[in-house]
Amino acid sequence: MTNPPAPAGSPRPRSPLSMVVLALACEEPMHPYRMQQLIVERGKDHVANVAQRNSVYQTIDALLRAGLIAVRETARDENRPERTIYEATDEGRRTLHGWLRTVLSTPAREFPDFPAALSLIDPGMKPAELRGLLETRVAALEARFAGQAAPPPELPRLFLLEEEYMAAIVRAEIDWLRGVIDDLRTGRLKPPTEAEMRRLMSLPGAPSEAALQNVMQQQAAPAPVTRRAARRGSRRRRSRSA
């Protein structure tokens, strides 16, 4: 069967989920429910966001509009609702071929939330507060890492490369975070002084005098008393009175 070419000017909706869904349609014609099953069974939900139930259907619609997949047939099994079966078009196969080679060879500019938050840390934030936040992140990453199920031993390594890569990224982040936390604990990493902040005034993008004064006031303010610190202080007072 010769599939129709993509309409001129159609968008190419490349995303992790688009690549996964298009790859499944290239594997064999299938309906969306089967795609959802395979995404979970093959662990592709670790690399593509399918948290929303309609994500796969929205991706199918985008691939359909772009001419990368087409309707193969509409079937109805006994006692089941009607199901539309999709297959990859010739253009879809060529597009997936190009997508994979581009992504494998060319680092993309990605904009995750965590580096953005690091770049926006308030100089007035107390080191103890920052350390506590990063310690919470480390605990969450370690829990995620520990919760990963071991793959079936018969699975070839080629099918596990994404898991290896993501595990390496998590381990590297944990190691880096522990180093930053240790620097905060020992004082090697601390808020900039007023003199250091004033040296920034000559640089492009420097804060205004009013912003600088606000930072200095925040640094001079006492750290908020957390519940844990309050409980420790209460225990010390009781032990001294005893």
Helices and strands as residue ranges (DSSP letters): H 16-27, H 32-41, G 44-46, H 55-65, E 69-75, E 83-88, H 90-105, H 113-119, H 127-146, G 157-160, H 161-186, H 194-199, G 200-202, H 209-220, H 227-241
